[in-house]
């Protein structure tokens, strides 16, 4: 039966004791991690968020009743123990912070009993994600997960402190906002007071932080909750946290400087790693051409090679038809993999098809200099020789090619490059390659919408030298936008904002808004621009992605306390779920079942 604490006060957390505390009388509390019964003695590993501490029970010290209680202990019981810290009787456990000491128990109280957990509470759990997330409150007891959240808490404290010293003010922005059509889908919240009308949960505080600049706040920071109703991936969730900032009277150099110093501070304080600043910079076009990605992983080579001109007049129709359609032919050289078996190459072909490729052409150069290729019969010896030379192919290399529209070729080879790096173990988690990607296109064409869309958002400033092309060639206009990339992950992105109302109105016109519809959606911002708005810029990090890199996690779920699964549902509490008809009636909402 569970007992109360009866006035007991915990002396410290379990792993906060050391050999310096030997001889002290202490009270410790926590969970039973493990029990070892040696007959006359019982050993308990007591666990809390700080770590483990060994407790020793023997009848001479704890009494017969206390010893019986100790015999009844099971994993995950919550206990309080009074006792004395002594030098460990057995061998020192060098894997524990408390490996030199133990507590000889004088009394024991069972504060709470536990059923047998559905899976072991242990580091690096092999339990299926679905079961772990259903019992997330148990999963979160795992020491490795708890360390992740200690790091996340520390990062938030470091950010707030650093930015305060830099003159930033922390300001909260609304969670109930106006729905806007650009970007991802909004989560909508019906209004009871205004029947038929809806709030939206914020995708980001973008418009509000720009308004704060209009209000003269100068430098704003917020650790903000954001919501996007979009398909999930390993590094995405429907609700997430941003480190959000905005600055007035600045240019790109100012934003990059403060953020490079912030990241340097975080990496030093959390990991003890000195990262070098300033970070390298790379224009978007170069990133796509070299790495097939606007968030390139530069820890390894295997860069894309454009062979379009080399194969322009060859006899291989797959190459020539792609070129004639305005596309390109590009390849990657996978060094030392020329002897890759055909079955493995076929798997790479299927992998490429998953990213939109119709197929994947290849050349295997074995150590004897022989050529095995999926398309050699369509090429002359001279054409094949020129292609291999262009790819810098040598004996033992595997050359992989994609031919299609540029966008597809980049996506296929960018993904294939990363896949090969994983297979060949080229990704060093202890290397931190930070990179600014700049000069993004302002707009990108959407076949689905049949119009141009903002690549970042509609409030991004175009490059002045490109603005004259906004009517005749909108796709050529570059943005004053910048993303901060680490090891192939976009940690954050930002831009110089439009602060002139004529440019902002023109930008919305290009995106398909009439003047009336623009004011209907963004009137509060456009009106604010008529009352003196300073030049301003900003950036927002995905806090969860940033912490993922700091702790070496493979999934964003491991740094979010109560994450959702791929269909955006919560396995633990059962959300989303039906609600009472009465609640729907109060909101003037009717639902109907749609047969699939």
Legacy VTK file of the C-alpha trace (Angstrom):
# vtk DataFile Version 3.0
C-alpha trace
ASCII
DATASET POLYDATA
POINTS 596 float
0.000 0.000 0.000
1.313 3.456 -0.889
2.524 5.645 1.954
2.797 9.407 2.274
6.048 11.334 2.532
5.118 12.235 6.170
7.286 15.332 6.212
10.333 13.795 4.526
12.338 16.209 2.370
14.614 15.030 -0.405
18.241 15.933 0.297
19.229 16.052 -3.397
18.699 14.188 -6.636
20.143 10.700 -6.888
23.236 11.412 -8.989
24.076 14.709 -7.285
25.916 12.877 -4.505
29.601 11.935 -4.674
32.386 10.579 -2.472
32.531 14.053 -0.899
29.198 13.187 0.797
30.431 9.986 2.479
29.196 9.837 6.089
26.211 12.117 5.497
22.659 11.160 6.484
20.438 11.689 3.437
16.912 11.216 2.133
16.603 10.146 -1.485
13.504 9.594 -3.632
12.873 8.174 -7.066
11.936 5.138 -9.137
13.206 1.592 -8.781
15.216 0.871 -11.905
16.410 -2.583 -10.876
16.378 -4.915 -7.836
19.009 -7.525 -7.064
18.197 -9.917 -4.194
21.228 -11.635 -2.621
19.312 -13.229 0.259
20.654 -11.340 3.252
21.072 -8.139 1.219
18.960 -6.390 -1.404
20.435 -3.893 -3.853
18.235 -1.293 -5.551
19.228 1.035 -8.390
17.288 4.219 -7.669
16.613 6.401 -10.722
15.569 9.998 -11.208
16.312 12.519 -13.937
19.887 13.016 -12.696
20.891 9.347 -12.977
21.257 6.258 -10.771
22.230 5.685 -7.130
22.705 2.268 -5.514
20.730 1.602 -2.305
21.657 -1.302 0.016
19.058 -2.919 2.287
20.026 -5.341 5.042
17.906 -6.401 7.988
20.383 -5.131 10.595
19.960 -1.528 9.382
16.430 -1.390 8.033
14.696 -3.851 10.411
12.633 -6.898 9.536
9.586 -4.897 8.402
11.729 -2.622 6.267
13.509 -5.610 4.749
10.150 -7.225 3.857
9.158 -3.992 2.144
12.415 -4.027 0.211
11.682 -7.588 -0.890
8.337 -6.400 -2.316
9.882 -3.706 -4.512
9.448 -4.009 -8.259
10.600 -1.934 -11.223
9.052 1.548 -11.352
7.876 1.604 -7.729
8.357 5.122 -6.352
10.198 5.078 -3.027
11.718 7.311 -0.368
14.805 6.078 1.509
16.563 7.488 4.548
20.115 6.305 5.017
23.824 7.056 5.075
26.196 7.529 2.164
29.139 5.157 2.359
31.975 4.056 0.124
30.717 1.328 -2.215
31.354 -2.117 -0.767
31.924 -3.864 -4.076
33.804 -2.817 -7.196
33.573 0.798 -8.330
31.172 1.264 -11.265
33.045 3.637 -13.559
30.010 3.967 -15.848
28.035 5.813 -13.138
28.557 9.291 -11.718
27.768 7.708 -8.332
29.844 4.600 -8.990
32.088 5.091 -5.931
29.298 5.322 -3.349
26.062 3.735 -2.175
23.387 4.483 0.406
22.904 2.096 3.323
19.158 2.294 3.946
17.841 2.979 7.462
14.170 3.304 6.482
12.001 2.761 3.397
8.658 4.192 2.336
6.828 2.978 -0.758
5.245 6.161 -2.106
3.607 4.505 -5.105
3.411 0.997 -6.533
3.594 0.228 -10.245
2.160 -2.352 -12.571
4.670 -4.084 -14.848
5.426 -1.539 -17.603
4.520 -2.560 -21.181
8.197 -2.174 -22.170
11.535 -1.812 -20.350
12.482 1.695 -19.199
15.971 1.721 -20.678
18.241 3.748 -22.920
18.183 3.244 -26.694
14.872 1.413 -26.506
14.133 -1.046 -29.306
10.392 -0.881 -28.541
8.180 0.008 -31.526
7.364 3.707 -31.806
3.604 3.099 -31.672
3.840 1.427 -28.247
6.310 3.984 -26.918
4.062 6.871 -27.969
0.933 5.262 -26.541
2.689 5.173 -23.167
4.704 8.331 -23.726
4.732 9.210 -20.012
6.691 5.980 -19.444
8.866 6.472 -22.509
9.862 9.893 -21.173
11.365 8.237 -18.095
14.180 6.907 -20.279
17.465 8.623 -19.364
18.453 9.312 -22.983
15.165 11.112 -23.686
15.395 13.064 -20.438
18.886 14.239 -21.420
17.448 15.492 -24.724
14.936 17.646 -22.872
17.572 18.959 -20.490
19.513 20.117 -23.559
16.377 21.665 -25.059
15.645 23.539 -21.840
19.237 24.759 -21.704
19.088 25.960 -25.311
15.939 28.014 -24.621
17.599 29.578 -21.563
20.763 30.363 -23.566
18.760 31.917 -26.407
16.749 34.155 -24.090
19.838 35.284 -22.197
21.987 35.891 -25.284
19.288 37.768 -27.176
18.412 39.908 -24.146
22.068 40.962 -23.983
21.832 41.858 -27.686
18.896 44.206 -27.014
16.019 41.937 -28.058
12.651 42.196 -26.299
10.576 39.046 -25.784
7.007 39.767 -26.916
4.136 37.278 -27.153
2.000 37.311 -30.287
-1.557 35.921 -30.640
-2.393 32.252 -31.004
-5.823 33.046 -32.491
-5.163 34.794 -35.803
-6.692 35.565 -39.173
-6.433 32.784 -41.760
-4.208 33.594 -44.736
-4.137 31.555 -47.951
-0.385 31.498 -48.664
1.877 28.687 -47.443
0.749 25.485 -45.719
-2.824 24.761 -44.629
-4.067 26.485 -41.503
-5.546 24.771 -38.479
-8.903 26.503 -38.055
-10.711 27.319 -34.799
-14.452 28.096 -35.037
-15.780 31.137 -33.195
-18.831 30.681 -30.951
-19.384 34.444 -30.644
-19.112 35.047 -34.399
-21.070 32.171 -36.015
-19.625 30.933 -39.285
-16.301 32.662 -38.726
-12.974 31.088 -37.868
-9.673 31.913 -36.301
-6.487 30.223 -37.544
-3.678 28.957 -35.366
-0.451 30.716 -36.416
1.844 29.063 -38.953
4.380 31.599 -37.687
4.204 35.025 -36.027
5.348 36.610 -39.325
2.846 39.444 -39.728
2.725 40.288 -36.036
6.489 40.580 -35.718
6.552 42.879 -38.750
3.884 44.981 -37.066
6.045 45.111 -33.946
8.771 46.654 -36.099
6.176 49.190 -37.321
5.483 49.866 -33.635
9.112 50.726 -32.948
10.115 47.703 -30.870
13.350 47.516 -32.886
14.439 43.996 -31.861
11.934 41.227 -31.088
12.440 37.618 -29.954
9.937 34.909 -29.112
10.072 31.170 -28.547
6.806 30.639 -30.371
4.437 27.720 -30.876
3.418 27.304 -34.521
0.937 25.070 -36.335
0.798 23.736 -39.883
-1.725 21.273 -41.260
0.664 19.466 -43.594
1.979 15.976 -44.220
4.533 14.828 -41.663
8.129 13.712 -42.142
10.905 12.736 -39.732
11.701 16.390 -39.088
8.147 17.820 -39.139
5.224 17.936 -36.750
1.814 19.669 -36.989
2.764 21.776 -33.958
6.322 22.854 -33.349
8.430 25.568 -31.752
10.286 28.401 -33.456
12.997 30.700 -32.196
11.522 33.736 -33.911
13.199 37.121 -34.311
12.868 40.405 -36.178
15.218 43.406 -36.341
14.824 46.985 -37.613
17.312 49.163 -39.521
19.457 46.187 -40.564
20.664 44.356 -43.647
21.660 40.726 -44.275
25.076 41.185 -42.659
23.541 42.310 -39.361
21.133 39.365 -39.202
23.837 36.848 -40.095
26.290 38.301 -37.588
24.022 38.076 -34.541
22.864 34.583 -35.516
26.356 33.238 -36.128
27.368 34.474 -32.684
24.215 32.956 -31.169
24.909 29.528 -32.702
28.572 29.698 -31.702
27.460 30.431 -28.116
24.960 27.547 -28.062
27.398 24.971 -29.489
30.104 26.036 -27.020
27.832 25.997 -23.959
25.992 22.767 -24.807
28.643 20.654 -26.541
31.895 22.397 -25.693
32.521 22.705 -29.457
34.086 25.821 -30.988
32.438 26.453 -34.345
34.192 28.858 -36.660
32.481 32.062 -37.759
31.708 33.622 -40.150
29.956 30.714 -41.851
30.446 29.935 -45.531
27.853 31.280 -47.950
26.515 29.750 -51.129
23.999 31.128 -53.664
20.908 28.981 -54.198
21.790 28.268 -57.843
25.240 26.973 -56.888
23.775 24.779 -54.136
21.322 23.210 -56.581
23.919 22.700 -59.314
26.553 21.208 -56.998
24.421 19.302 -54.480
20.894 19.048 -55.930
19.527 20.637 -52.758
18.904 24.066 -51.262
19.998 22.593 -47.923
23.196 20.829 -48.972
25.162 18.479 -46.748
28.752 19.575 -47.347
30.409 17.018 -45.064
31.311 14.917 -48.117
31.900 15.390 -51.845
30.100 13.342 -54.505
28.913 16.576 -56.108
26.620 16.687 -59.121
28.245 17.076 -62.534
26.315 18.633 -65.427
27.072 16.558 -68.530
24.330 18.059 -70.721
26.751 19.550 -73.268
28.877 16.391 -73.300
25.976 14.086 -74.292
24.016 16.588 -76.367
24.459 14.814 -79.691
24.789 11.233 -78.452
22.677 8.308 -79.570
21.020 7.657 -76.221
17.433 8.863 -76.568
16.779 9.163 -72.840
19.512 11.810 -72.631
18.725 13.655 -75.848
14.953 13.784 -75.310
15.418 15.287 -71.837
17.732 17.942 -73.285
15.355 18.712 -76.178
12.548 19.225 -73.633
14.609 21.899 -71.894
15.942 19.652 -69.155
19.429 18.450 -68.325
21.581 15.364 -67.785
23.634 15.239 -64.596
25.505 12.593 -62.676
27.361 11.714 -59.504
30.580 9.752 -59.163
30.425 7.213 -56.327
34.134 6.562 -55.800
35.246 2.971 -55.294
31.833 1.394 -55.962
32.396 0.186 -59.531
32.018 -3.430 -58.462
28.542 -2.882 -56.999
26.325 -5.926 -57.765
23.493 -5.498 -60.265
20.858 -6.220 -57.594
22.122 -3.344 -55.496
22.135 -1.028 -58.508
18.540 -2.081 -59.248
17.605 -1.005 -55.707
19.170 2.397 -56.389
17.065 2.648 -59.553
13.910 1.982 -57.507
15.091 4.529 -54.928
15.491 7.143 -57.681
12.008 6.409 -59.006
10.670 7.256 -55.569
11.920 10.805 -56.146
10.352 11.198 -59.575
12.964 9.624 -61.857
11.792 7.532 -64.789
14.961 5.496 -64.387
18.645 5.738 -63.585
21.495 5.291 -66.053
24.823 3.967 -64.811
28.398 3.141 -65.742
30.473 0.691 -63.690
34.235 1.032 -64.130
35.850 -2.075 -62.717
39.433 -2.231 -61.454
40.627 -3.679 -64.785
39.227 -0.685 -66.654
36.322 -2.604 -68.192
33.034 -0.747 -68.632
29.619 -2.110 -67.729
26.802 0.259 -68.539
23.033 0.335 -68.925
23.330 2.493 -72.069
26.789 1.780 -73.627
25.216 0.217 -76.731
23.661 3.594 -77.626
26.987 5.450 -77.380
30.122 5.461 -79.512
33.447 4.713 -77.848
34.439 8.387 -78.153
31.148 9.560 -76.616
31.523 7.162 -73.712
35.158 8.188 -73.193
34.221 11.891 -73.174
31.417 11.268 -70.682
33.664 9.334 -68.289
36.322 12.052 -68.524
33.748 14.757 -67.789
32.695 12.768 -64.692
36.361 12.301 -63.694
35.688 8.574 -63.672
38.517 6.227 -62.736
38.902 2.471 -62.397
36.695 1.279 -59.528
34.119 4.111 -59.779
30.326 3.953 -60.193
28.768 6.738 -62.265
25.033 7.377 -61.857
22.997 9.645 -64.167
19.554 11.255 -64.199
17.951 12.971 -67.196
14.781 15.053 -66.885
13.586 18.542 -65.983
16.150 20.329 -63.829
13.915 20.214 -60.777
13.508 16.424 -61.026
17.203 15.813 -61.763
18.245 17.894 -58.751
15.792 16.130 -56.471
16.747 12.630 -57.642
20.518 13.076 -57.511
20.379 15.155 -54.328
18.544 12.323 -52.569
20.711 9.628 -54.180
23.871 11.433 -53.086
22.687 11.390 -49.457
21.598 7.756 -49.696
25.031 6.703 -50.947
26.706 8.718 -48.185
24.619 6.846 -45.597
25.407 3.466 -47.145
29.127 4.296 -47.282
29.172 5.769 -43.757
30.417 9.190 -44.900
28.303 11.237 -42.460
30.272 12.226 -39.374
27.870 13.325 -36.622
30.713 15.139 -34.857
31.302 17.464 -37.811
29.191 20.624 -37.942
29.189 22.268 -41.373
27.134 25.449 -41.088
26.244 27.240 -44.307
24.212 30.253 -45.389
22.263 29.611 -48.603
21.422 32.961 -50.238
19.898 34.480 -53.375
16.859 32.209 -53.541
14.353 32.719 -56.355
11.666 35.111 -55.165
8.947 33.016 -56.842
8.406 29.436 -57.963
5.842 28.190 -60.471
3.095 25.918 -59.155
1.590 23.566 -61.747
-1.156 22.740 -59.265
-2.160 26.389 -58.772
-1.162 27.442 -62.319
0.523 30.562 -60.966
3.648 31.814 -59.278
3.935 31.240 -55.538
6.283 32.921 -53.081
9.221 30.591 -52.424
9.498 31.882 -48.847
6.512 34.181 -48.201
4.892 37.217 -49.847
6.719 39.711 -47.604
10.259 38.927 -48.793
12.189 41.779 -50.402
13.328 41.192 -54.010
16.860 42.062 -55.053
16.801 45.623 -56.355
18.787 44.773 -59.505
16.213 42.074 -60.464
12.991 43.967 -59.679
12.736 45.468 -63.163
12.050 41.938 -64.477
9.047 41.306 -62.218
6.544 41.706 -65.085
8.409 40.277 -68.053
10.263 37.410 -66.336
9.039 36.908 -62.741
10.901 33.603 -62.346
14.273 35.314 -62.787
13.832 37.669 -59.825
15.951 36.709 -56.820
15.015 37.309 -53.199
16.985 38.864 -50.373
16.414 35.631 -48.482
18.814 33.432 -46.533
18.587 29.998 -44.940
20.900 28.677 -42.246
21.784 25.054 -43.063
23.596 22.463 -40.954
24.675 19.086 -42.350
21.827 18.911 -44.843
19.115 20.252 -42.544
17.534 23.687 -42.825
17.748 24.975 -39.256
16.074 28.253 -40.062
15.297 30.802 -42.695
14.683 34.485 -43.043
14.809 37.486 -45.301
14.923 41.212 -45.650
11.256 42.254 -45.610
9.425 44.527 -47.998
8.841 47.842 -46.215
7.575 49.942 -49.142
3.825 49.674 -49.659
4.086 49.963 -53.481
6.469 46.977 -53.721
4.326 44.975 -51.298
1.165 45.646 -53.306
2.952 44.710 -56.548
4.258 41.494 -54.998
0.734 40.483 -53.985
-0.512 41.356 -57.480
2.097 39.013 -59.022
0.871 36.279 -56.672
-2.632 36.652 -58.075
-4.260 38.990 -55.556
-6.472 41.816 -56.682
-6.106 45.015 -54.680
-9.406 44.212 -52.943
-8.457 40.619 -52.058
-5.004 41.747 -50.890
-6.567 44.238 -48.479
-9.140 41.679 -47.375
-6.390 39.260 -46.347
-3.515 41.564 -45.373
-5.153 44.950 -44.966
-3.955 45.396 -41.379
-0.328 45.048 -42.564
-0.729 47.132 -45.723
-2.428 49.903 -43.766
0.361 49.852 -41.176
2.870 50.419 -43.982
1.233 53.822 -44.627
2.333 55.148 -41.244
6.107 54.972 -41.398
7.629 51.497 -41.354
11.373 50.983 -40.833
13.472 48.720 -43.044
13.463 45.391 -41.222
14.490 41.757 -41.483
14.157 38.557 -39.540
14.834 34.884 -39.155
13.178 31.908 -37.486
14.765 28.640 -36.395
13.018 25.342 -35.927
13.994 24.852 -32.275
13.251 21.134 -32.423
15.440 20.604 -35.505
18.261 22.545 -33.889
18.101 20.412 -30.736
17.979 17.243 -32.883
21.477 18.069 -34.110
22.777 18.961 -30.677
21.700 15.613 -29.187
22.304 13.487 -32.309
18.675 12.319 -32.548
17.389 10.760 -35.773
13.778 11.871 -35.316
12.202 15.117 -34.202
9.920 13.042 -31.966
12.860 12.459 -29.622
13.022 16.166 -28.758
9.254 16.853 -28.508
7.665 15.742 -25.255
4.305 14.637 -26.654
4.637 14.306 -30.437
2.105 13.263 -33.040
2.482 10.359 -35.461
2.452 10.470 -39.254
-1.306 11.038 -39.590
-1.081 13.899 -37.029
-2.839 11.899 -34.320
-1.820 11.563 -30.665
-1.672 7.882 -29.725
-1.492 8.632 -26.007
-4.556 10.818 -25.484
-6.484 9.824 -28.620
-6.605 13.203 -30.354
-8.212 14.174 -32.628
-11.513 12.774 -31.406
-15.268 13.347 -31.844
-16.917 15.973 -29.645
-20.405 16.247 -28.167
-23.191 17.434 -30.449
-23.889 20.150 -27.888
-20.429 21.625 -28.437
-20.927 21.571 -32.195
-24.348 23.197 -31.871
-22.830 26.042 -29.834
-20.392 26.600 -32.710
-23.092 26.317 -35.410
-21.241 23.380 -36.960
-22.699 20.241 -38.485
-20.588 17.267 -39.527
-21.318 14.557 -42.029
-19.697 11.197 -42.595
-17.880 10.915 -45.912
-17.677 7.398 -47.321
-14.212 6.641 -48.661
LINES 1 597
596 0 1 2 3 4 5 6 7 8 9 10 11 12 13 14 15 16 17 18 19 20 21 22 23 24 25 26 27 28 29 30 31 32 33 34 35 36 37 38 39 40 41 42 43 44 45 46 47 48 49 50 51 52 53 54 55 56 57 58 59 60 61 62 63 64 65 66 67 68 69 70 71 72 73 74 75 76 77 78 79 80 81 82 83 84 85 86 87 88 89 90 91 92 93 94 95 96 97 98 99 100 101 102 103 104 105 106 107 108 109 110 111 112 113 114 115 116 117 118 119 120 121 122 123 124 125 126 127 128 129 130 131 132 133 134 135 136 137 138 139 140 141 142 143 144 145 146 147 148 149 150 151 152 153 154 155 156 157 158 159 160 161 162 163 164 165 166 167 168 169 170 171 172 173 174 175 176 177 178 179 180 181 182 183 184 185 186 187 188 189 190 191 192 193 194 195 196 197 198 199 200 201 202 203 204 205 206 207 208 209 210 211 212 213 214 215 216 217 218 219 220 221 222 223 224 225 226 227 228 229 230 231 232 233 234 235 236 237 238 239 240 241 242 243 244 245 246 247 248 249 250 251 252 253 254 255 256 257 258 259 260 261 262 263 264 265 266 267 268 269 270 271 272 273 274 275 276 277 278 279 280 281 282 283 284 285 286 287 288 289 290 291 292 293 294 295 296 297 298 299 300 301 302 303 304 305 306 307 308 309 310 311 312 313 314 315 316 317 318 319 320 321 322 323 324 325 326 327 328 329 330 331 332 333 334 335 336 337 338 339 340 341 342 343 344 345 346 347 348 349 350 351 352 353 354 355 356 357 358 359 360 361 362 363 364 365 366 367 368 369 370 371 372 373 374 375 376 377 378 379 380 381 382 383 384 385 386 387 388 389 390 391 392 393 394 395 396 397 398 399 400 401 402 403 404 405 406 407 408 409 410 411 412 413 414 415 416 417 418 419 420 421 422 423 424 425 426 427 428 429 430 431 432 433 434 435 436 437 438 439 440 441 442 443 444 445 446 447 448 449 450 451 452 453 454 455 456 457 458 459 460 461 462 463 464 465 466 467 468 469 470 471 472 473 474 475 476 477 478 479 480 481 482 483 484 485 486 487 488 489 490 491 492 493 494 495 496 497 498 499 500 501 502 503 504 505 506 507 508 509 510 511 512 513 514 515 516 517 518 519 520 521 522 523 524 525 526 527 528 529 530 531 532 533 534 535 536 537 538 539 540 541 542 543 544 545 546 547 548 549 550 551 552 553 554 555 556 557 558 559 560 561 562 563 564 565 566 567 568 569 570 571 572 573 574 575 576 577 578 579 580 581 582 583 584 585 586 587 588 589 590 591 592 593 594 595
